[in-house]
Amino acid sequence: MKAVLVGLAVAVLFCATLLFSGSRILVYEVKVNPGDAYGVDGYGDLGKSSQGSLVCRYFTGRSILTRVFWHSPNDSFGKDQCPFILDEST
């Protein structure tokens, strides 16, 4: 029982830290190539673009947040992968 309470306290502290710090933790990533049909609310069908996209889903401490970035394999005109920690406090 004590281990369960300690685990619960750690989870609550982790969620509260994310919620109040503005940091987000990556939970899911999808690369969308041009021509692929992949719709995202607020962004439309990403496959209609001439450049690849990265769909990144982050845990905020309370819910899941979706961000879309341009994909670039060499990280020059976009991102080669989703950032593991997204800081939205700045």
Residue frames relative to the residue before (quaternion, step in Angstrom):
aa qw qx qy qz dx dy dz
M 1.0000 0.0000 0.0000 0.0000 0.00 0.00 0.00
K 0.6421 0.5291 -0.3249 0.4497 3.57 1.00 -0.82
A 0.6408 0.5271 -0.3238 0.4546 3.60 1.00 -0.80
V 0.6312 0.5265 -0.3290 0.4650 3.59 1.04 -0.75
L 0.6672 0.4938 -0.3020 0.4688 3.60 0.92 -0.85
V 0.6384 0.5083 -0.3240 0.4787 3.59 1.02 -0.77
G 0.6504 0.5147 -0.3072 0.4667 3.59 0.97 -0.84
L 0.6522 0.5057 -0.3032 0.4765 3.55 1.00 -0.82
A 0.6491 0.5148 -0.3146 0.4633 3.59 0.96 -0.82
V 0.6441 0.5093 -0.3191 0.4732 3.59 1.00 -0.81
A 0.6521 0.5155 -0.3124 0.4598 3.61 0.96 -0.85
V 0.6544 0.5012 -0.3116 0.4727 3.59 0.96 -0.85
L 0.6524 0.5117 -0.3085 0.4662 3.59 0.96 -0.86
F 0.6362 0.5268 -0.3165 0.4663 3.59 1.00 -0.84
C 0.6783 0.4870 -0.2872 0.4694 3.60 0.85 -0.96
A 0.6567 0.5067 -0.3089 0.4653 3.59 0.95 -0.85
T 0.6290 0.5338 -0.3311 0.4580 3.58 1.02 -0.78
L 0.6622 0.4905 -0.3026 0.4789 3.59 0.92 -0.88
L 0.6675 0.5351 -0.3004 0.4218 3.54 0.87 -0.98
F 0.7811 0.3619 -0.1857 0.4737 3.59 0.81 -0.96
S 0.6577 0.5287 -0.3208 0.4301 3.61 1.15 -0.42
G 0.4374 -0.6871 0.4699 0.3403 3.59 1.13 -0.55
S 0.5397 0.6031 -0.4109 0.4197 3.60 1.27 0.08
R 0.1566 -0.7684 0.6164 0.0712 3.54 -1.16 0.74
I 0.2720 -0.7622 0.5705 0.1401 3.59 -1.07 0.78
L 0.4702 -0.6938 0.4789 0.2611 3.57 -0.84 1.05
V 0.0811 -0.8010 0.5922 0.0348 3.56 -0.92 0.95
Y 0.8117 0.0419 0.0201 0.5822 3.61 1.14 -0.53
E 0.0401 -0.7976 0.6014 -0.0241 3.57 -1.01 0.86
V 0.0183 -0.7819 0.6231 -0.0105 3.58 -1.00 0.90
K 0.2369 -0.7353 0.6169 0.1506 3.56 -0.98 0.88
V 0.1318 -0.7883 0.5997 0.0403 3.56 -0.79 1.07
N 0.2394 -0.7803 0.5670 0.1108 3.57 -0.64 1.16
P 0.6137 -0.5260 0.4142 0.4185 3.61 -1.16 0.45
G 0.7581 0.3388 -0.2756 0.4842 3.57 -0.90 0.94
D 0.5848 0.5414 -0.3768 0.4722 3.60 1.22 -0.34
A 0.3478 -0.7137 0.5634 0.2283 3.58 -1.01 0.76
Y 0.2575 0.7438 -0.5775 0.2167 3.58 -0.51 1.20
G 0.1152 -0.8256 0.5519 0.0218 3.54 -0.35 1.27
V 0.0674 -0.7677 0.6370 0.0186 3.54 -1.09 0.82
D 0.5139 -0.6469 0.4657 0.3170 3.57 -0.86 0.98
G 0.8034 0.2499 -0.2166 0.4952 3.54 -0.87 1.01
Y 0.7494 0.3396 -0.1970 0.5331 3.60 1.24 -0.34
G 0.4114 -0.7163 0.4665 0.3163 3.61 1.18 -0.43
D 0.7218 -0.3822 0.3243 0.4772 3.56 -1.24 -0.56
L 0.3045 -0.7962 0.4994 0.1548 3.58 -0.34 1.25
G 0.5952 0.5981 -0.3538 0.4035 3.59 1.15 -0.47
K 0.5963 0.5774 -0.3603 0.4257 3.59 1.22 -0.33
S 0.5527 0.6098 -0.3865 0.4162 3.59 1.26 -0.25
S 0.4901 -0.6625 0.4793 0.3018 3.59 -1.19 0.48
Q 0.7125 0.3556 -0.2385 0.5559 3.60 1.29 -0.12
G 0.5596 -0.6127 0.4453 0.3365 3.57 -1.14 0.65
S 0.2093 -0.7708 0.5922 0.1069 3.54 -1.24 0.50
L 0.2615 -0.7103 0.6252 0.1900 3.51 -1.33 0.39
V 0.1696 -0.7509 0.6315 0.0929 3.55 -0.86 0.99
C 0.0583 -0.8166 0.5733 -0.0324 3.55 -0.51 1.25
R 0.1171 -0.7816 0.6105 0.0517 3.57 -0.83 1.00
Y 0.1187 -0.8162 0.5653 -0.0132 3.52 -0.82 1.15
F 0.3738 -0.6801 0.5828 0.2409 3.54 -1.19 0.67
T 0.2568 -0.8091 0.5179 0.1056 3.57 -0.72 1.11
G 0.6038 -0.4977 0.3790 0.4941 3.58 1.24 -0.29
R 0.7873 0.2130 -0.1065 0.5687 3.55 1.27 -0.41
S 0.8058 0.0012 0.0473 0.5903 3.57 1.05 -0.73
I 0.5265 -0.5943 0.4943 0.3540 3.56 -1.35 -0.19
L 0.1751 -0.7777 0.6019 0.0476 3.55 -0.91 1.06
T 0.2028 -0.7829 0.5780 0.1089 3.60 -0.94 0.86
R 0.0105 -0.7632 0.6458 -0.0173 3.54 -0.99 0.96
V 0.1902 -0.7680 0.6038 0.0976 3.57 -1.09 0.79
F 0.0715 -0.7835 0.6172 0.0042 3.55 -0.95 0.99
W 0.5295 -0.5662 0.5066 0.3775 3.57 -1.25 0.44
H 0.3163 -0.7412 0.5601 0.1919 3.58 -1.05 0.75
S 0.0604 0.7598 -0.6449 0.0566 3.53 -1.05 0.90
P 0.4318 -0.7386 0.4449 0.2646 3.63 -0.51 1.11
N 0.7498 0.3598 -0.2185 0.5105 3.61 1.08 -0.62
D 0.4844 -0.7145 0.4011 0.3065 3.61 1.29 0.32
S 0.4733 0.6934 -0.4387 0.3205 3.63 1.08 0.59
F 0.8048 0.1607 -0.0826 0.5654 3.63 0.89 -0.86
G 0.7599 0.1340 -0.1122 0.6261 3.53 1.20 0.58
K 0.5815 -0.5623 0.4436 0.3859 3.56 -1.21 -0.44
D 0.4009 -0.7095 0.5207 0.2546 3.57 -1.05 0.73
Q 0.7744 -0.0094 -0.0201 0.6323 3.57 1.30 -0.33
C 0.6138 -0.5466 0.4138 0.3915 3.55 -1.25 0.35
P 0.4940 -0.6239 0.5003 0.3412 3.60 -1.02 0.70
F 0.4831 -0.6765 0.4693 0.2978 3.61 -0.90 0.88
I 0.7665 0.1482 -0.0956 0.6176 3.58 1.04 -0.78
L 0.1487 -0.7763 0.6104 0.0517 3.55 -0.77 1.10
D 0.1537 -0.7978 0.5800 0.0599 3.58 -0.65 1.11
E 0.0662 -0.8248 0.5615 0.0029 3.58 -0.40 1.21
S 0.4742 0.6884 -0.4385 0.3299 3.59 1.22 0.18
T 0.6685 0.4902 -0.3110 0.4648 3.61 1.20 -0.35
